Amino acid sequence: MNLVSTPETSSCFTNVVGLRASGIFPPGKEPSIRTLREWTKLRRIPSHKVGHFVYFDPKEVELHIRTRLRIPARGECAATSLGARMSRRF
């Protein structure tokens, strides 16, 4: 009998409590449940709604935070905006 292996498409969806405890946030600096619900409401983090339940894929949320919600390092933004202001003057 020849079995064909297929890639698994199961994902580990979790609720807001599980997202907080999933390990994607630094230890001791996890956002509160209230903050995560606010981010969900403002669509800052990806979520999936089934009925009135809201679920999160921790891998998807981590990728979104790392790519879209990155805060520039101190001086990185200032140097860019200073250069733009200086070029407008001359």
N, C-alpha and C positions, 0 to 999 in steps of 0.2 A: 504494500500500500504506500503510495507516494503522497506525502503531506506537503502542501504548499504553505510556506510561512508568509503571513501577511503582517504588515506593520500594524501594531496596536494603535487604535485611535482613542482609547480610553484616556480620559483626562481626570485629574483629581480636583473636582470642583469642591469648594468649601464655602461656609458662611463667613460672616464678618469676624466672628470669634476665632475661627480656624485660620483666617487670613492673617490676623494679628499674631497668632502663635506659629505661623508657618516657617519662620526663620528668615524671611526676606528682608526684615528690618534689623538694624543693629541691636544686639542684646541690651536691654535696659532703655532703649530709645524707641520702642514701638509706639506708633500713634494710638491714641485712644479709640475706642469703638465709636464714640461720637464723631471724632475727626474722620475716620474711615467712612462713616455714613454720610457725612457732609461732602467728602470728596466724591462719593458715588453720586450724590444728588447733583453736584456741580459738573459731573462727568469728567473729573480729573483722573480717575482710574477706571479701567474697563471692568464691566460687570455684565452678568447675564441674568435676566429676570424670567422666572418660570412661575406663572401665576402671580401671587403676591410675594413669593420668596425671591431673594436676591442671592446669587452665587458668584464666586470669584474663582478664577484659575490663577493660583499663586505664580506660576511661571509667566503667564501673560501680564500680570500686574507688575512683576519684577522687571520684565523687559520694557514695559511702558515707562516705569519710573526711571530706569537707567537711560532711556533714549529720549523721552519727551519732557520729563520734569527735572532735567539736569539744571542745577544752579551754577552759573559761571563762578570761577574762582575770583577771589578778591583781586582787583586790578585788571582782570581780563576784560570786563565790560568797560571800565573807566578808560582804559587805553584806547579801545575802539571808538568810544564816543568822543574822546578828546581829539583823536586824529580826524574824525569827521567834522568836528567843530573848527579845527584849525584849517582844514582844506576849504571850508566855506568862507573864511575870512579873507583868503588871498586869492 
